[in-house]
Every structure is written in structure tokens, then in C-alpha cells.
């Protein structure tokens, strides 16, 4: 095999034991990765457990013959290329095999060199098919993925860490508040890695019903539960040789945490309702907007799973901690939102944007600008088009929206007395209390409409519901 050629992953389904052994040994000698099966049913089981480029199948086999095996394979997603082998070649069987999707057909006896050449051609065809599908996915994803825009030193350090960890296979944990762009950072790690041509699969662990999470993550077999009419591949399997991004990972229910830990440790898993393992090679990137140590200490998240997903941690700073990024981000988002003719931001608007604390971070900034673009006249955005909590923060969020994080992790809030404009008091408050007051103020402004409150804060409804539960704000006082 040439130095640049990749070894083909081959499965030989042949009921003659001596011939099966000869084919295996000779193809292995030529550099291929070869597994064997004595009949069609055994071959089908092996194909469910591992990724195969080329299947060499005898037509006449017990239990499940080569033709039926070929039919079943082509009902599956991304099947291997199939070369049919027989000692009783007929024109009719050759035509039938090709109609069923076989790559080619060989009659016994055949030369190993001939078989080797055919295997290489078939493996190359499958690689091209897989690569084309991946390239289409990459083009779609890169077209739809916004750039990471920044000028701040804080984000420059984040990107330095991304570039350092990306080429490795280390699992990465991305932490930061909601709306800071954790998925963009995860995507950047994947694009800069050696797995960039593989799939990037993302799953929001908080957005899917607990009862559906396992089948979504690991897939299921036909008959595994009511309504499971056929096999479904899970996201973990679809991420094979690529990356899976588990957003809000601490929201995983406890039983699924155990199964995820086992899947990471063994690089294998069981589909729901299956009795055989599936082997995969997946890189893990996880994210959370919660305090990881806190959820581990109170027993909501397994410490051993944390160690597995936290080989390398990247913390994203909140937007209020990097105000110098607000203007370039706003200009970039306006170009995305308004296409060819983005409106101009007046100096007053820029001052308002820079003076706001952005509890919903970049997501909230985008929502505010989207609203402003729709309301803008004469190609200019004025403070009249901004949401009221941004244009007049004192009316809705004072003093909490003027919060500035202190080096010690507390948040200082400033307010001015109407009786004495020169007198300013700084009051240190825990960050959780600041966030609670911001949410409460937004709820009052929207009449406790949760959907509008989430939109105003620039966070997802599921994140808002969790915050309401955490802060005991489930009902209006």
C-alpha cells in the first residue's frame, strides 16, 4: 500500500472457513483492517457495531445469504460499498447484485491482487461519498455561523486557549453566562481541530424532555418502545470521528449522567433497546452557565463526569466585562441583520449600549439591535428605537443594571441621590442577588409574561424558568 493511501476497513462475510482465513490474512498483509463473519447474520451484527468501508460478501451463505444482506444494508444510512463473491457466477445474479447497489462482482477463483485493487477502488468511492456529505454540511454550517468578533484582551486570551487546545483530543468545558457565545467557541475548537472534516453535533441538554434525552443521544432499535418502528441513530453515533457539543450539560438527569460517563470511558454505548455495543470515536465539548463546583457539591452533577468533560476549561467573560467589544459587535450584528444597508448608530446610542450591563450578553445585544433595525427611520438608529431598559436604564433596572463586577467576584452597584448629585454610594452585592433583581425588574415591566421577559433579558425561556425556580420567583408576590 502506498504511503498516502489509507487502509480500508473491510468485513469479509464468507462461510468457507479456509477461504475466509486466506482472504483475511492476504488483505491484512496488504495493509487493510480486516474483520470476518461466517454468515450474513453475523456480518450484519458486526456492521451495527463498527464502521466499515467495504463488505466482501459471498452470495451463498447459511442463515442470511449475500443478496438479502445487500438488500438490508442499502436500507441503512451510509452503508459500506459491497463486492459480491461467488463460485457460481451467472449473468442474472451479477445483474441482480448491481441493481441492488453492489459496487462490483467477482467470480471464484480470483487473484488476491485483483481483489486488493477492487477493494481500494470501492473504499475510495465510499470515502468520496462521505467527504462530499461532510463538505456540504461544513459549507452550510460555516455560511450560517457568525464570526467571533472582538478587540478586547479578555477575548484574545480566550481565542489563544482555543487555538492551543483545538489540535488535541482533550475534552473541553466552556463556562460563562447565558448568551456569551459558548456554542461559537465550541464550533471554533472543532473547526481548528484534526476532526474538522467530521461532524459537529450539538445538543442542548436542557431543551429536550428528560424521557427523550437518552434516545436522542444514543438512538434506539426498532421496538425499543411504543412508536419505535425502525432503528434511529443517535447524536453520539452521528458524531463518530467528529465532535459532540453538550450545551447546559449540568441539566442532564442523574441516570443519563452514568450512561454518558460509561460512553466516554469506553468509547462505546448501547442504543435504547439494543443488546450489542456500538463503538465510536467522539470528542466531547461541554458547556454550562452554572457554577460547576456548586452543582457538584450539592449532588446534582457527578464529580467523576465533571473530571471527564473538564480536561481543559475555557471561561467566557460576560459582555459587561469587555465593554470595548460592544461597538465592533454591534456593527457586525447590524451588517448581519440589515444585509447591504445597515443603519447608522448615533453617538447617543453607542453611549447607551456601552453603559448598559447586558445581563443577556451578546444574545441580548443582538435582540436589541434586531428590534432597532425594524423601527429605524432614515437609516439611523436613535435611542428611541432601543428597548426602554437600555435607553433609560434607571426606569427599569436601577441600580442593578449599572453593576460592575469587582475583582473579588462581588458586584458593586452605584446610585445617585437626587438631593445631592455629587454624593455616590457603592454597595457591594452578591452577583446572584444582582441577577435576581434584574429578572424581577424585567418581570414587573412585562407584567410577569415569561416569554417577553426571556426575550427582554436575551436568554432562552428554559434558562429563565430555571432561574425563576432557583430564586423562588415562580409566582408574583
C-alpha angles and dihedrals in degrees: 000000000000119000093249098044116100117228111254119236103231134186118196116203106190129142096204102089097203094048090045091054093047093051091048095049095045095047091046089051087056091055103263127135103239133187125176139212129190095217144005097270093052089048091052091052092051091048089056091055102045143027113256128188100194133020119202105200130183110221095219110056133139123253094012121019126216096258094053090045089053091050093051094046093056091056089063127083115260099000123191122256110266128218113191120218125196143154092212104057117183131171090240095054091046092052092046092050092050091048089053090055105266115159093219146331131239128192123213129278098048135159118252090227089057091049091047092053091048092048092052092050093048092047091050091051091053092047090052090050092050093043092051091053091048093048091052089051092047093050091049092047096046091047091053098040116093120226121256102250121194145133099182125109089230093061092040087060090049091054091047088057091047092053091047098050100035099081092053127074092234116137112246131212115201116197131185143108123299113283098022093117104259093156091054090053091048089051091049091053089052095046092051094046132090086254094063092117091052126081125287105209121185129196127182102213092199096050099062127072113259091237091056099042098087095050090044091052101038105018126227143248126242110279094017089128140348109303096019096125096162142008117287122197113227127225091256091060093044088055092059109141088006139069133284119204115206107195119198089009094173088069091069111118115249098251091052091049088062092050092046091051090052091048091052094046096047101029086230140090144176122249112231107278094013129125097196128070125240116218118219140168108218134161116219125221114174133182138195138177091199131089100267096201090051096053090045094050094051092050100249094116129037115247092213090055090049090055090051096051096036104064087126125016128205118188117202115214119231117253091248088060092058106038091161088072094058098082098046090043091050092050091048093049092048090056089052094046100041098033111202100003110043114183121245121255113227119226089251091055092049090050091050092049092049093046095052121094097222103213088183092048121202093348090058091046090054092049091050092050093046089056091046093051090054092050099039122116130199093011094292133109114213130181088265089071095051121094109267094245088062101038093043106018095168091065095056113017110018126168097009099053089061090060119139120193114240123217091254093060097255121114123238116210123197130204133174125224114233089217095055117025093186094057114087125177123202115206121190113221131173114261091239091058091049090052092047092053092048091053092046092051091050091049091053091049093053095041090251092300101155098200093052091044092054090048092048092051092044094237133118119264090242090056090048092050091053091049091049089052093046093050095039092242096135094124136031113262 
